Amino acid sequence: MSGGRMGLGHEGHGFDELVRQAQNGDRRAMDLLLEAWRSQMVMVARNYADPAHAAESVSDFVQEAELRAWQGLAQFRGGVNDQETQAMWGAWIQQIVRRVGLNHVQARNAQRRKDPDRKVLPLAGGAGSTGGAGLEPSAGGSSPSAHFLKDERAQLVRTALEGIPDETDRAIVRLCFFDGLSFGQIAARVGFCYETVRQRYHEALGRMENELKGRL
């Protein structure tokens, strides 16, 4: 397999031995196995990247695929010799990338079909980073009634936010909606890929919108 073959394994051992060491918990061996095929993983991931965030998507897909490969390493079975094991490894690792990419594409398409014109809740904050059309409180400028309405809405939103059972989902909404961080910035903070943060944000927001229906 061009670009993915390795002449030597970890500490001079063959490829089969390198796989065995990785399966026994040697992270350095696993790093070598992944490094040899990273360029192929990147090429596969590009086929599933979000056009609007291609660089982030490719990086996230490869990182998620590497984590899944490490977690599922015990399931990999090699061939009768180093050459066959290398070929089987390359096919296995690229299949993981395709599965990760396809899952994200399906989730992205499902979200668009579900609500192509998704808007944020009717308060300012975070709209620019999500691509939604943030709706300001109704006109009234700086009048006391307008300030009261805005504060009352903010309190309702915060109460609905606290009703989200998952702590990470609450953090994602808070960072995006109130702190105005982008999905990419939030992903770096919470340790999820961009698309996962985006999906969880919209799911949590949908829960809040149902909770607040008729109250704002």
C-alpha positions in Angstrom: 0.0 0.0 0.0 1.8 3.1 -1.2 2.5 5.8 1.4 1.5 3.5 4.3 4.1 0.8 4.3 6.7 0.7 7.1 10.0 -0.9 6.7 10.7 -1.4 10.4 8.5 -1.8 13.4 8.9 -0.5 17.0 12.4 -1.2 18.4 13.4 -3.2 15.2 10.4 -5.6 15.3 8.2 -6.4 12.4 4.8 -5.1 11.7 3.0 -8.0 13.3 5.0 -7.5 16.4 4.3 -3.8 16.4 0.5 -4.5 16.3 0.9 -7.0 19.2 2.8 -4.5 21.3 0.0 -1.9 20.7 -2.6 -4.4 21.6 -0.7 -5.0 24.8 -1.0 -1.3 25.7 2.1 0.2 24.1 0.9 3.6 23.1 4.2 4.4 21.3 3.6 1.4 19.1 0.1 2.6 18.4 1.4 6.0 17.5 3.7 4.5 14.9 0.9 2.4 13.4 -1.3 5.5 13.1 1.5 7.8 11.8 2.2 5.5 8.9 -1.3 5.8 7.6 -2.2 9.4 8.7 -1.9 10.8 5.2 -4.4 8.2 3.9 -6.7 8.9 6.8 -6.6 12.6 5.9 -7.4 11.9 2.3 -10.4 9.7 3.2 -11.6 12.3 5.8 -11.7 15.0 3.2 -14.5 13.2 1.4 -16.8 13.7 4.4 -15.7 17.2 5.6 -18.2 20.0 6.1 -17.4 22.4 3.2 -17.9 25.4 5.5 -15.4 24.0 8.0 -13.2 21.6 6.0 -10.0 22.0 7.9 -11.6 21.6 11.3 -13.7 18.6 10.0 -10.8 16.7 8.6 -8.7 17.2 11.7 -11.6 16.2 14.0 -12.5 13.1 11.9 -8.9 11.8 11.9 -8.6 12.4 15.7 -11.9 10.6 16.4 -10.9 7.7 14.1 -7.6 7.4 15.9 -9.3 7.3 19.2 -11.8 4.6 18.0 -8.9 2.6 16.5 -7.1 2.6 19.9 -10.3 1.7 21.7 -11.1 -1.1 19.3 -7.6 -2.4 18.7 -8.3 -5.8 20.3 -10.8 -6.4 17.4 -8.1 -6.2 14.8 -6.7 -9.4 13.4 -3.7 -9.4 11.2 -2.6 -11.7 8.3 -0.1 -14.5 7.9 2.9 -12.2 7.5 3.9 -8.5 7.9 3.0 -7.6 4.4 -0.5 -9.0 4.7 -1.0 -7.5 8.1 0.0 -4.0 6.8 -2.5 -4.2 4.0 -5.3 -5.4 6.4 -4.3 -2.6 8.9 -4.6 0.0 6.2 -8.0 -1.2 5.1 -9.2 -1.3 8.7 -8.0 2.1 9.7 -9.4 3.8 6.6 -12.8 2.0 7.2 -12.9 3.6 10.6 -12.3 7.0 9.1 -15.1 6.4 6.6 -17.5 5.3 9.3 -16.7 8.4 11.4 -17.1 10.7 8.4 -20.4 9.0 7.3 -21.8 9.3 10.8 -21.1 13.0 10.8 -22.5 13.6 7.3 -25.7 11.8 8.3 -26.0 13.8 11.5 -25.3 17.1 9.5 -27.9 16.2 6.9 -30.5 15.1 9.5 -30.1 18.4 11.3 -30.6 20.4 8.1 -33.7 18.4 7.2 -35.1 18.8 10.7 -34.8 22.6 10.8 -33.0 24.2 7.9 -33.9 27.7 9.2 -32.9 27.0 12.8 -32.8 30.2 14.9 -31.4 30.9 18.3 -33.6 31.7 21.2 -35.1 35.2 21.2 -32.3 36.9 23.1 -29.0 38.4 21.8 -25.8 36.5 22.3 -24.0 33.8 20.4 -26.0 34.2 17.2 -23.0 35.3 15.2 -21.0 32.2 16.0 -23.8 29.7 15.1 -25.0 31.2 11.9 -28.5 31.6 13.4 -30.5 34.8 13.2 -30.6 36.0 16.8 -33.8 37.8 17.6 -33.6 40.8 19.9 -36.3 41.6 22.4 -39.2 43.7 21.0 -38.6 47.3 20.3 -38.8 49.6 23.2 -35.2 51.0 23.4 -34.1 51.9 26.9 -37.5 52.2 28.5 -37.8 50.5 32.0 -40.4 48.1 30.6 -38.0 47.0 27.9 -35.2 46.4 30.4 -37.6 44.4 32.6 -38.8 42.3 29.7 -35.2 41.6 28.6 -34.2 40.6 32.2 -37.3 38.5 32.6 -36.6 36.7 29.3 -33.0 36.2 30.3 -34.1 34.6 33.6 -36.5 32.3 31.8 -33.7 31.2 29.5 -31.3 30.5 32.3 -34.0 28.5 34.2 -34.6 26.4 31.0 -30.8 26.0 30.7 -30.5 24.6 34.2 -33.2 22.1 33.3 -30.9 20.4 30.7 -29.9 17.2 32.5 -26.4 16.8 30.9 -23.8 19.0 32.3 -21.7 19.1 29.1 -24.8 20.1 27.1 -25.5 22.9 29.5 -21.9 24.1 29.2 -22.0 24.0 25.4 -25.2 26.2 25.3 -23.8 28.6 28.0 -20.5 29.1 26.1 -22.2 29.6 22.8 -25.4 31.5 23.8 -24.2 33.6 26.6 -20.4 33.8 26.1 -20.5 34.0 22.3 -17.9 31.4 21.6 -17.8 29.6 18.2 -18.4 25.9 17.9 -14.7 25.4 17.2 -13.7 27.2 20.3 -16.2 25.2 22.4 -14.9 22.0 20.9 -11.4 22.8 22.0 -12.7 23.4 25.6 -15.0 20.4 26.0 -12.9 17.9 24.1 -15.5 17.0 21.4 -15.2 17.5 17.6 -16.8 20.5 15.9 -19.8 18.6 14.5 -20.6 16.9 17.8 -20.6 20.2 19.6 -22.9 21.7 16.9 -25.3 18.8 17.1 -25.5 18.7 20.9 -26.0 22.5 20.9 -29.0 22.3 18.6 -30.5 19.4 20.5 -30.1 21.2 23.8 -31.5 24.4 22.3 -34.5 22.5 20.9 -35.2 21.1 24.4 -35.0 24.7 25.8 -37.3 26.0 23.1 -39.9 23.4 23.9 -39.6 24.3 27.6 -40.0 28.0 26.8 -42.8 27.7 24.2 -45.5 30.3 24.9 -43.5 31.9 27.7 -41.3 34.3 25.8 
